[in-house]
Amino acid sequence: MQSTSIQILWTGLAALVFFAGLYLASLYHYLLFHAIAEGFSIVIACGIFMLAWNTRRYSDNNYLLFIGIAYLFVAILDFVHTLSFRGMPIFAGHGANTATQLWVGARYIEALTLLAAPFFTNRRIRAGACFAVYGIAAAALLLSIFYRPVFPDCFLPAGGGLTAFKIASEYVICLLLFVSALLFIRQRQAFERRILFLFLGAIAATILGELAFTTYASVFDASNLLGHYFKIFSFYLLYKAVIETGLERPFSLLFRDLNQQRQRLRVTLKSIGDGVIVTDRSRAVTFLNRVAEELTGWSAAESYNQPVEKVFRIINEASGQSVKSPVDAVLESGVIAGLANHTLLVRKDGRQIPIDDSGAPIRGNEGRILGVVLVFRDITERRRAEDEMKRFNEILEQRVAERTRLAQQQAMQLKAQAVELVKTEERERQRISRILHDDLQQTLAAARLQLETACAAMADASLLENVGELVDAAISRSRHLSHELNPPILNQSGLAESLEWLAGRMADQFGLHVETVLEEVPDVENETLKIFLFRAAQELLFNTVKHAGVENARLALTCSDGWLGIHVSDAGEGFDPALMETASRKSGMGLAALRERTRSMGGHLRIESGPGRGSRFELSVPLQAPGFSEDS
């Protein structure tokens, strides 16, 4: 604070000495003072142009380039103004009016430039076009004064000095400068605070100078002197704002946008939820964000310029051995690299943290790698959640296995029950068949013999003969029932022969002509499976007899990929399979039971039918049907 005060004091003393020297120069010869004052502003204006022009290719400051080009032409006009000032032996025949005209023209260009400059803070300009516009304006001004004098008079010594146009122009210029100051304030976010104040100070000094130039009666009087003092001070402030700042602190002026982006990126990196470490090409740490400080235990100041392996020390979780740093992998390969699974970060205090990590190269405009950025995160909670999920999955898999085992046991039990039901039904048929054959038929046969003996002993046996016919019919019916319940061919032959016999029985008994298509199939050694398939075909053909209303049907026996199939089809009335389960569908009760029994044996029954479209039944069971025993 004390050094700043001393610096301000010395600056004030230097300014006082400088202005005092200028005053003495004006007393010695006013042209000397005027040349020094104008020369000061011309040099600074040219300096602004040179700085803006030579940094245009890598500077993002558009308004600086704009005012730099403009001040070059302001300097040219001021230089011509200096040469044409009253008393300068350069332009013969031109006096104070010409110099004043040039002054007004230069100030108009300067005021309009400062008015337009704030609009170019976020807009790119074409330097060539800008040069052309200002060149044309300056050339037109010079031509209107020297070649074809159409520019209004500004100073007439014989007519009372300053003209009304000159005075009005100065006020207009002051108004333009005031509006430009307001625009600079409105666009203040585009300027650094110090630079903004310097620009506003320069504009204010120019306004004061122009007001002073509205009152002089001679180009050598005090008002003219004061106006030049303000001009010198104005250009000094422009020097401080543009040249000094551009050379000493270029990021504040030439690269302000880039610097702001850099600051925003730094704030973003500091605020990001993952740990971020930035290194240079030599693997030295240049940046740590807050999360990285917390995870590594190193502060940003402690870690700066330290080897990354020291700050970011990682080991394998299983072996405890050091792991190759992603920084090395990125610098060697030039592409993004990540950590292997089960990697631990060793903090500065020795505590170990499981992390996930990736590294990416930082490249310059030419593609050369300038450094590496590491992004990593603590995965302790994720690891805990994964372990918990793994435990839950193991419990779930165990329960699923238990339920699956229970379901399989129940399925096997159901299949065994279905097989036992087939066996039981067949045993019951065989028992009833034996009763019909061994008991009922024998009893009826004995009764027939006794009737024949009685008829032989009687003179008129017509009544007994009728009874004999009834007994014969009962014996025939009993024999048919016995064969249907327990066909002998089913026990004596294979499945194909049994199905051929069944087709013949359907024709003889019900008038249903059955076309048989019987493939060569392996011998069905399992009697229970053979019986089930035979009874299934019998049930499906009975269903055709009862409900199809046709005299022809088709029966096929197939074998494919270890599956036996019974296919029955007809072109009869058909039905809606969706109604098969309802009580109103009388034909559906047997089909539903057959389908459930087929399912319980590991097979399936597919039904294709529709009203008026006939029916097709495809029953398939595995040749080695689960639940059937070899001795069944």
C-alpha positions in Angstrom: 0.0 0.0 0.0 2.8 2.4 0.9 4.7 1.6 -2.3 1.6 2.3 -4.3 1.2 5.7 -2.7 4.8 6.5 -3.4 4.4 5.5 -7.0 1.3 7.7 -7.4 3.3 10.6 -5.8 6.2 10.2 -8.2 3.8 9.9 -11.2 2.1 13.1 -10.1 5.4 15.0 -9.8 6.5 13.7 -13.2 3.3 14.9 -14.8 3.6 18.3 -13.1 7.2 18.7 -14.4 6.1 17.6 -17.9 3.2 20.0 -18.1 5.4 22.8 -16.7 8.0 22.1 -19.4 5.3 22.2 -22.0 4.1 25.6 -20.7 7.7 26.9 -20.8 7.9 25.6 -24.4 4.7 27.4 -25.3 6.2 30.7 -23.9 9.4 30.2 -25.9 7.5 29.3 -29.1 4.0 28.1 -29.4 4.8 26.0 -32.5 7.3 24.1 -30.4 4.6 23.3 -27.8 2.1 22.5 -30.5 4.6 20.1 -32.3 5.4 18.4 -29.0 1.7 18.0 -28.0 0.6 16.7 -31.4 3.7 14.5 -31.8 3.0 12.9 -28.4 -0.5 12.0 -29.5 0.6 10.9 -32.9 3.3 8.5 -31.5 0.8 6.9 -29.1 -1.9 6.6 -31.9 0.7 4.8 -34.1 1.8 2.7 -31.2 -1.9 1.6 -30.6 -2.1 0.6 -34.3 1.2 -1.3 -34.3 0.2 -3.3 -31.2 -3.2 -4.1 -32.6 -2.0 -4.9 -36.1 0.9 -7.2 -35.2 -1.2 -9.2 -32.7 -4.3 -9.6 -34.8 -3.5 -13.2 -35.9 -3.4 -14.6 -32.4 -5.4 -12.0 -30.4 -9.2 -12.5 -29.9 -9.7 -8.8 -29.2 -11.7 -7.4 -32.1 -12.4 -3.9 -30.7 -8.7 -3.4 -30.2 -8.0 -4.1 -33.9 -10.8 -1.8 -34.8 -9.6 1.2 -32.8 -6.0 0.4 -33.8 -6.7 0.9 -37.5 -8.9 4.0 -36.8 -6.1 5.7 -34.7 -3.6 5.1 -37.5 -5.7 7.4 -39.7 -6.3 9.8 -36.8 -2.6 10.0 -36.4 -2.2 10.8 -40.1 -4.8 13.6 -40.0 -3.2 15.0 -36.8 0.2 14.9 -38.5 -1.1 16.9 -41.5 -2.9 19.2 -39.0 0.5 19.8 -37.3 2.2 20.6 -40.6 -0.5 23.0 -41.6 -0.7 24.8 -38.3 -0.4 28.6 -38.5 3.3 29.6 -38.7 4.5 26.2 -40.2 6.1 26.9 -43.6 4.9 23.7 -45.2 1.5 24.4 -46.9 1.8 27.8 -48.5 -1.5 29.6 -48.8 -3.1 27.7 -46.0 -3.6 29.1 -42.6 -5.4 28.6 -39.3 -8.6 27.6 -41.1 -7.0 24.5 -42.8 -5.4 23.3 -39.5 -8.7 23.7 -37.7 -10.6 21.9 -40.4 -8.2 19.0 -40.2 -8.6 19.1 -36.4 -12.4 18.8 -36.6 -12.3 16.1 -39.2 -9.8 14.0 -37.1 -11.9 14.5 -34.0 -15.1 13.4 -35.8 -13.3 10.2 -36.9 -12.0 9.6 -33.3 -15.4 10.2 -31.8 -17.3 7.9 -34.2 -14.6 5.2 -33.7 -15.1 5.3 -29.9 -18.8 5.3 -30.5 -18.7 2.1 -32.6 -15.9 0.3 -30.7 -18.1 -1.3 -28.0 -20.2 -3.0 -30.8 -17.1 -5.0 -31.9 -16.3 -6.5 -28.5 -18.0 -9.8 -29.6 -17.9 -9.4 -33.4 -15.1 -10.3 -35.7 -14.0 -7.6 -38.2 -12.3 -7.9 -41.6 -9.1 -5.9 -41.3 -8.9 -5.2 -45.0 -12.4 -3.8 -45.2 -11.9 -1.7 -42.1 -8.6 -0.3 -43.6 -10.5 0.5 -46.8 -13.3 2.4 -45.0 -11.0 4.5 -42.9 -8.6 5.1 -45.9 -11.5 6.3 -48.0 -12.8 8.6 -45.2 -9.4 10.1 -44.6 -8.8 10.6 -48.3 -12.2 12.2 -48.8 -11.5 14.6 -45.9 -8.1 15.6 -47.3 -9.5 16.1 -50.8 -12.4 18.2 -49.4 -9.9 20.5 -47.7 -6.9 20.7 -50.1 -8.0 19.7 -53.6 -11.7 20.8 -53.8 -12.3 23.0 -50.7 -15.9 22.1 -49.9 -15.3 21.4 -46.2 -17.0 24.1 -44.1 -14.8 26.9 -42.7 -13.9 26.5 -39.1 -11.6 29.5 -38.3 -11.8 32.9 -40.0 -9.4 35.5 -38.4 -11.1 38.3 -40.2 -14.5 37.1 -39.3 -14.2 36.8 -35.5 -12.2 33.5 -35.2 -14.2 30.3 -34.7 -17.2 29.7 -37.0 -20.6 28.5 -35.9 -19.9 25.2 -37.7 -16.7 24.7 -35.7 -18.4 25.4 -32.4 -21.4 23.2 -33.2 -19.1 20.4 -34.4 -17.2 20.5 -31.1 -20.5 20.1 -29.2 -21.6 17.3 -31.5 -18.3 15.6 -31.0 -18.7 15.9 -27.2 -22.2 14.3 -27.5 -20.8 11.4 -29.5 -18.0 10.9 -27.0 -20.5 11.0 -24.1 -22.7 8.4 -25.8 -19.7 6.2 -26.5 -18.8 6.4 -22.7 -22.3 5.1 -21.9 -21.9 2.3 -24.4 -18.5 1.3 -22.8 -20.3 1.2 -19.4 -23.0 -0.9 -20.9 -20.5 -3.3 -22.3 -18.3 -3.2 -19.2 -18.4 -7.0 -18.8 -16.2 -7.2 -21.9 -13.4 -5.1 -20.3 -11.2 -5.4 -17.3 -12.1 -2.9 -14.6 -8.9 -0.9 -14.9 -9.0 -0.7 -18.7 -12.6 0.4 -18.6 -11.8 3.2 -16.2 -8.8 4.3 -18.4 -11.0 4.4 -21.5 -13.7 6.4 -19.7 -11.0 8.8 -18.4 -9.6 9.3 -21.9 -13.1 10.0 -23.3 -13.7 12.5 -20.4 -10.4 14.3 -21.1 -11.2 14.5 -24.8 -14.6 16.0 -24.0 -13.0 18.6 -21.7 -10.5 19.4 -24.4 -13.1 19.8 -27.1 -15.1 22.2 -24.8 -11.9 24.2 -24.3 -11.6 24.4 -28.1 -14.9 26.2 -28.4 -13.8 29.3 -26.7 -10.4 30.4 -28.1 -10.2 33.5 -30.3 -6.7 32.9 -31.5 -4.9 29.6 -32.2 -2.2 30.7 -29.7 -4.3 31.7 -26.7 -4.8 30.0 -23.4 -7.9 28.0 -24.4 -6.1 26.4 -27.2 -3.2 25.6 -24.8 -5.6 24.0 -22.3 -7.3 22.0 -25.0 -4.0 20.5 -26.0 -3.2 19.7 -22.3 -6.4 17.7 -22.2 -5.5 15.9 -25.5 -2.1 15.0 -24.1 -3.8 13.6 -20.9 -6.4 11.7 -23.0 -3.8 10.0 -25.1 -1.7 9.2 -22.1 -4.7 7.3 -20.6 -5.1 5.5 -24.0 -1.4 4.6 -23.7 -1.9 3.2 -20.3 -5.1 1.3 -21.3 -3.8 -0.2 -24.6 0.0 -0.1 -25.0 1.2 -0.5 -21.5 -1.5 -3.1 -20.6 -1.0 -5.0 -23.9 2.8 -5.3 -23.3 2.9 -5.9 -19.5 -0.4 -7.8 -19.0 -1.4 -9.1 -22.5 -4.0 -11.5 -20.9 -5.9 -8.5 -19.6 -6.2 -6.9 -23.1 -5.1 -9.0 -26.1 -6.2 -12.4 -24.8 -9.0 -11.3 -22.4 -11.6 -13.8 -23.8 -9.0 -16.6 -23.8 -8.0 -15.7 -20.2 -11.7 -15.7 -19.1 -12.2 -19.1 -20.8 -9.1 -20.3 -19.0 -10.5 -19.1 -15.7 -13.8 -20.7 -16.3 -12.2 -24.0 -17.2 -10.1 -23.8 -14.0 -13.2 -23.1 -12.0 -15.0 -26.0 -13.7 -12.1 -28.4 -13.0 -12.1 -27.2 -9.4 -15.9 -27.8 -9.1 -16.2 -31.1 -10.9 -17.3 -34.1 -8.8 -14.3 -36.3 -9.8 -10.7 -35.9 -8.9 -8.7 -34.1 -11.6 -4.9 -34.0 -11.9 -3.1 -32.2 -14.8 0.5 -32.9 -15.6 3.0 -31.5 -18.2 5.1 -33.6 -20.6 7.7 -34.2 -18.0 5.0 -35.9 -15.7 5.1 -33.0 -13.2 1.9 -32.1 -11.6 0.6 -28.7 -12.6 -3.0 -28.8 -11.2 -5.1 -30.6 -8.6 -8.8 -29.9 -8.0 -10.5 -30.0 -4.6 -11.7 -33.6 -5.0 -8.2 -34.7 -6.0 -6.8 -33.0 -2.9 -9.2 -34.9 -0.7 -8.6 -38.3 -2.4 -4.7 -38.0 -2.6 -4.2 -36.2 0.7 -2.0 -33.7 -1.2 -2.8 -30.0 -1.4 -2.5 -28.2 -4.8 0.4 -26.1 -3.4 2.3 -29.2 -2.1 1.8 -31.2 -5.3 2.8 -28.5 -7.7 5.8 -29.6 -9.9 6.0 -32.9 -8.0 6.3 -36.2 -10.0 2.9 -37.6 -10.7 3.9 -41.0 -9.4 4.5 -39.4 -6.0 1.2 -37.7 -5.8 -0.9 -40.3 -7.6 0.5 -43.6 -6.3 -1.5 -46.6 -7.3 -1.1 -50.4 -6.6 -2.9 -53.6 -7.5 -5.4 -54.6 -4.9 -4.6 -58.3 -5.0 -0.8 -58.2 -5.2 0.0 -54.9 -3.6 2.5 -54.2 -6.4 2.8 -50.8 -8.1 0.7 -50.3 -11.2 1.9 -48.4 -14.3 0.6 -44.8 -14.2 -2.0 -43.9 -16.9 0.2 -40.8 -17.5 3.0 -43.0 -18.8 0.5 -45.0 -21.0 -1.0 -41.8 -22.5 2.4 -40.3 -23.2 3.6 -43.5 -24.8 0.5 -44.3 -26.9 -1.0 -40.8 -27.4 -4.5 -42.1 -26.8 -6.9 -42.3 -23.8 -5.8 -44.9 -21.3 -7.7 -46.4 -18.3 -6.8 -48.3 -15.1 -7.2 -52.0 -14.8 -9.8 -53.3 -12.4 -9.1 -53.7 -8.7 -6.7 -50.7 -8.5 -6.0 -48.9 -5.2 -4.9 -45.3 -4.7 -2.4 -44.9 -1.8 -3.0 -41.6 -0.1 -0.3 -39.4 1.4 -1.2 -40.8 4.9 -1.0 -44.4 3.6 -4.7 -45.1 3.5 -5.8 -47.1 0.4 -8.9 -46.2 -1.6 -10.4 -48.2 -4.6 -10.6 -46.0 -7.6 -11.6 -45.9 -11.2 -9.5 -43.8 -13.5 -8.8 -42.6 -17.1 -6.1 -40.4 -18.6 -6.3 -38.3 -21.8 -3.7 -36.4 -23.7 -3.7 -32.6 -23.8 -2.7 -31.5 -27.3 -1.7 -28.2 -28.8 -2.8 -26.7 -32.1 -0.1 -28.7 -33.9 -1.3 -32.0 -32.4 1.8 -32.2 -30.1 1.1 -33.6 -26.6 1.5 -30.9 -24.0 0.5 -32.9 -21.0 -2.0 -35.4 -19.5 -5.2 -34.9 -17.6 -6.2 -37.7 -15.1 -9.8 -38.1 -14.0 -10.5 -40.5 -11.2 -13.1 -41.2 -8.6 -13.5 -43.0 -5.3 -15.5 -46.3 -6.0 -15.7 -47.4 -2.4 -19.5 -47.0 -2.3 -19.8 -48.6 -5.7 -17.7 -51.5 -4.6 -19.8 -51.9 -1.5 -23.0 -51.8 -3.6 -21.5 -54.3 -6.1 -20.6 -56.7 -3.3 -24.0 -56.3 -1.8 -25.6 -56.9 -5.2 -23.4 -60.0 -5.7 -24.5 -61.3 -2.3 -28.2 -60.7 -3.2 -27.6 -62.4 -6.6 -26.1 -65.4 -4.9 -29.1 -65.7 -2.5 -31.5 -65.2 -5.4 -29.7 -67.8 -7.5 -29.8 -70.2 -4.5 -33.5 -69.7 -4.0 -34.2 -70.0 -7.8 -32.2 -73.2 -7.8 -34.2 -74.5 -4.8 -37.5 -73.5 -6.5 -36.4 -75.0 -9.8 -35.4 -78.2 -8.0 -38.8 -78.3 -6.2 -40.6 -77.5 -9.5 -38.7 -80.3 -11.2 -39.6 -82.7 -8.4 -43.2 -81.7 -8.7 -43.1 -82.1 -12.5 -41.6 -85.5 -12.1 -44.3 -86.4 -9.6 -47.0 -85.1 -11.9 -45.5 -87.1 -14.8 -45.3 -90.2 -12.6 -48.9 -89.7 -11.6 -49.9 -89.3 -15.2 -48.1 -92.5 -16.1 -49.6 -94.3 -13.2 -53.0 -93.1 -14.3 -52.4 -94.6 -17.7 -51.3 -97.8 -16.2 -54.3 -97.8 -13.8 -56.7 -97.1 -16.6 -55.2 -99.9 -18.7 -55.3 -102.4 -15.8 -58.9 -101.5 -15.2 -59.7 -102.0 -18.8 -57.9 -105.4 -18.7 -59.8 -106.4 -15.6 -63.2 -105.4 -17.1 -62.2 -107.2 -20.3 -61.3 -110.4 -18.3 -64.6 -110.2 -16.5 -66.5 -109.9 -19.8 -64.4 -112.7 -21.4 -64.0 -115.1 -18.5 -67.2 -114.6 -16.5 -70.0 -112.9 -18.5 -69.3 -114.5 -21.8 -68.9 -118.0 -20.2 -72.1 -117.5 -18.3 -73.9 -116.4 -21.5 -72.4 -119.3 -23.4 -73.7 -121.8 -20.7 -77.1 -120.2 -20.9 -77.1 -120.6 -24.7 -76.4 -124.3 -24.4 -79.2 -124.8 -21.9 -81.6 -122.9 -24.2 -80.6 -125.1 -27.1 -81.2 -128.2 -24.9 -84.6 -126.9 -23.8 -85.5 -126.0 -27.4 -84.7 -129.5 -28.6 -87.0 -131.0 -25.9 -90.0 -128.7 -26.7 -92.4 -129.0 -29.5 -92.9 -125.3 -29.9 -89.6 -123.4 -29.0 -90.2 -120.2 -31.0 -90.2 -118.1 -27.8 -87.0 -119.7 -26.5 -85.4 -119.2 -29.9 -86.0 -115.4 -29.6 -84.4 -115.5 -26.2 -81.5 -117.4 -27.7 -81.0 -114.7 -30.3 -80.9 -112.1 -27.5 -78.3 -114.2 -25.7 -76.2 -114.4 -28.9 -76.4 -110.6 -29.3 -75.3 -110.2 -25.7 -72.4 -112.6 -26.3 -71.3 -110.7 -29.5 -71.6 -107.3 -27.7 -69.6 -108.6 -24.8 -66.9 -109.9 -27.1 -66.7 -106.5 -28.9 -66.5 -104.6 -25.6 -63.8 -107.0 -24.4 -61.7 -106.3 -27.6 -62.2 -102.6 -27.3 -61.2 -102.5 -23.7 -58.1 -104.7 -24.2 -57.3 -105.2 -27.9 -55.2 -108.4 -28.2 -53.2 -106.8 -31.0 -52.0 -104.1 -28.6 -50.3 -106.8 -26.5 -49.1 -108.9 -29.4 -47.9 -106.4 -32.0 -46.2 -103.0 -32.4 -47.7 -99.5 -32.3 -48.1 -99.2 -36.1 -50.0 -102.5 -36.4 -52.2 -101.5 -33.5 -53.1 -98.2 -35.2 -53.9 -100.1 -38.5 -56.2 -102.3 -36.5 -57.8 -99.2 -34.9 -58.5 -97.7 -38.3 -60.2 -100.9 -39.4 -62.3 -101.0 -36.3 -63.4 -97.4 -36.8 -64.6 -98.3 -40.3 -66.4 -101.5 -39.2 -67.9 -100.1 -36.1 -68.7 -96.4 -37.0 -68.4 -96.2 -40.8 -65.4 -93.8 -40.5 -62.9 -94.5 -43.2 -59.5 -93.7 -41.8 -56.5 -93.1 -44.1 -53.4 -94.2 -42.3 -49.9 -92.8 -43.0 -47.5 -94.8 -40.7 -43.8 -94.0 -40.9 -41.2 -96.5 -39.9 -40.6 -95.7 -36.3 -38.4 -97.3 -33.7 -40.0 -100.1 -31.7 -41.7 -98.5 -28.7 -40.5 -100.9 -26.0 -42.2 -99.0 -23.3 -45.7 -100.6 -23.1 -47.2 -97.7 -21.2 -46.1 -95.2 -23.8 -47.4 -97.4 -26.6 -50.7 -97.7 -24.8 -50.9 -93.9 -24.2 -50.4 -93.2 -27.9 -52.9 -95.8 -28.9 -55.5 -94.5 -26.5 -54.8 -90.9 -27.6 -55.4 -91.9 -31.3 -58.5 -93.7 -30.3 -59.8 -90.6 -28.4 -59.1 -88.3 -31.3 -60.9 -90.6 -33.8 -63.9 -91.0 -31.4 -64.0 -87.1 -31.3 -64.1 -87.1 -35.1 -67.0 -89.6 -35.1 -69.0 -87.7 -32.6 -68.6 -84.1 -33.8 -67.0 -83.8 -37.2 -69.9 -85.1 -39.2 -67.7 -86.7 -41.9 -67.0 -90.2 -43.2 -63.3 -89.8 -43.8 -60.4 -88.9 -41.6 -56.6 -89.2 -41.7 -54.3 -90.8 -39.1 -50.5 -90.4 -39.2 -47.7 -91.7 -37.1 -44.4 -89.8 -37.3 -41.0 -89.8 -35.6 -38.6 -86.9 -35.7 -35.7 -85.9 -33.5 -36.6 -88.3 -30.8 -40.3 -87.3 -30.8 -43.2 -89.6 -31.6 -46.3 -87.9 -33.2 -49.9 -88.9 -33.6 -51.7 -86.6 -36.2 -55.4 -86.8 -36.8 -57.2 -84.6 -39.3 -60.6 -84.2 -40.9 -62.5 -81.8 -43.1 -65.5 -81.7 -40.9 -67.4 -79.0 -39.2 -64.6 -77.8 -37.0 -64.8 -75.7 -33.8 -63.3 -72.8 -32.0 -60.3 -74.1 -29.9 -60.8 -71.1 -27.5 -64.1 -72.7 -26.4 -62.5 -76.0 -25.7 -62.1 -75.3 -22.0 -65.7 -74.1 -21.4 -68.4 -76.4 -20.1 -70.6 -75.5 -23.0 -68.2 -77.3 -25.4 -69.2 -80.9 -24.9 -66.5 -82.2 -27.2 -63.9 -80.2 -25.5 -63.9 -82.0 -22.2 -62.1 -85.1 -23.5 -59.6 -83.0 -25.6 -58.8 -80.8 -22.6 -58.1 -83.8 -20.4 -56.0 -85.4 -23.2 -54.0 -82.2 -23.6 -53.3 -81.9 -19.9 -52.2 -85.5 -19.7 -49.9 -85.0 -22.7 -48.3 -82.0 -21.0 -47.7 -83.9 -17.9 -45.8 -86.5 -19.9 -43.5 -83.8 -21.4 -45.4 -83.5 -24.7 -47.9 -81.2 -26.3 -51.1 -81.3 -28.2 -51.5 -78.6 -30.9 -55.0 -78.0 -32.3 -55.8 -76.2 -35.5 -59.5 -75.8 -36.2 -62.3 -73.3 -37.0 -65.9 -73.4 -37.8 -66.4 -74.9 -41.2 -62.6 -75.4 -41.7 -62.2 -78.9 -40.3 -59.8 -79.9 -37.5 -56.2 -81.0 -37.2 -54.7 -82.5 -34.0 -51.0 -83.0 -33.6 -49.9 -84.8 -30.5 -46.2 -85.2 -29.8 -44.3 -86.9 -26.9 -40.6 -87.7 -26.5 -39.7 -91.2 -27.4 -37.9 -91.5 -24.1 -40.8 -89.9 -22.2 -39.7 -88.8 -18.7 -41.6 -90.7 -16.0 -41.9 -94.0 -17.9 -40.0 -96.9 -16.5 -38.7 -99.7 -18.6 -40.7 -102.3 -16.8 -44.0 -100.4 -16.9 
